[in-house]
Amino acid sequence: MSDRKFTPPTEFPAEYATRDGKKAVIVARTPGYIYPFVGWFEISGGPTKSSSWTEGGEAFRSREDDADLFDIVLEPQKQVHWANDYCVGPFGHWWSTRNDADIYARDGRIAVIRREWVEGQPPQYFTENV
């Protein structure tokens, strides 16, 4: 079987992804059963299918299957902020929307600086016209 990251749930319901990228939810654990986790997963076209999985998140103990479970990996979200540039030292306040930067702009603004930042990566800066 392939290398796959599955962390058994300790609270229910618990969300996972199937091998083919669909949403799966484990809703309960049943005692003393080869497939102790029960729940459902999405299938093509939007409906769902009831299923059960092993302790390791496999749909079948004997082979890989599209319904095998994987931990959901949350990608860090990009943060975007804007600051007014007056060409005299620090910009001042970073605003959460471009509209807010425009509303609170003072006379003498020469540009708007857009900062895009993802945790763990250096920020990127862009200049926008006023």
N, C-alpha and C positions, 0 to 999 in steps of 0.2 A: 504494500500500500504506500501511497505517496506521503511525503512530509506534510502534515496538516496541523494547524494550531486549533485545539478545541479545549476550552476550559469548562468542566462540568458546572452547571448552575448551582448556586446555593439559595437563591431566591427565585420565585416564580411570579409572573411569567418572565422568561429570559429570551432575548432576541439573538439570533444567529444568522449566518448567511449559508446557503447551500453551495455545493461545489459549482453549480452553474449560475451563482450570483443572485438567487432569489431569496426573499425574506423567509425565515423560519422562526417559529416561536415554540419553546418548550413550556408547557403549562403546568406539568406536574411530574412527580417521580413516583413510580409504583414499586413496592418492595418485592424482592425475590423473583425477579423476572430477567431474562436474558436481554430484553430491550426495555430498560426501566424508565426511559424518558419518553413521555407522550406529548404530542402537540400537533402542529400543522405546518405546512409550508406552501408557498405560492407555486402554482404551475402556470404554464403558458396561457395567456388570455385573461389572467386576473383571478380565476377561482383558486380555492385552496384545497389541499388534500390532507386528511388526517394521517399521522404516521407515528412511529415509535423508533427510538434510537438506542444503541448500546451505550455503555459507560464512556466509550471513546468517541461518541457522536457519529458512529457509522449507521447507515440505514440497513446494511447487510454485513454480517460478520465475515463473509467469504469473499467479498469483492468490493471494489470501488463503485460508487453510485453517485448520480447527480444530486441526490438528496442527503449525502453526507454533510455534516455540519462543520462550519468554521467559525471561529470568533470573528465578530465584526471589528474591523480595524477602523477607528475614527481618524480621519486625516485632520491635521491641524487646520483651522479655518484662517483664511486670509483676513487681516484687519486692515482697513483703509481709513485714513484720516487726512484732513486738509488744513493747511495753515496759510494765512495771508503773508505775503512777502513785501516788505516796504523798503528793502535794500539798505537797512540800517540795523545791523545786529540781529539777534535772535528773532524768530518769527513771532513769538508769543504763544498764543493758545492753539492747540490742535483741536479741530472740530470734527464731529462724527459724520457730518454730511457736507458736501460742497455748498449746498444751499445755506447752511448755517455760516460757513466761511464768508459767503457773499453778503448775508444779512449783517454780519458784525464787522464788515470791512470799513476801514477809515480812509480818508483822503490820502493819496500818495501811494496806494497799493500798486505794485508793478507786475505782480504775478500771484498765482496760487500754487503752493507746493502740495503735491499729493504724495503721501507716504503709504506704501504697501508693505505689510510685514506678516510673515508666517513664523510662529514660534520655532526657535531652533535655527533660523536662517537670518542672515543680515537684512535689514530693511532696504527697500528700494525707494528712490525719490524721483518724482517726475514734476515737470513744470507745466502748468496749465495757464492759458491766456486769461486775462480778466475781461 
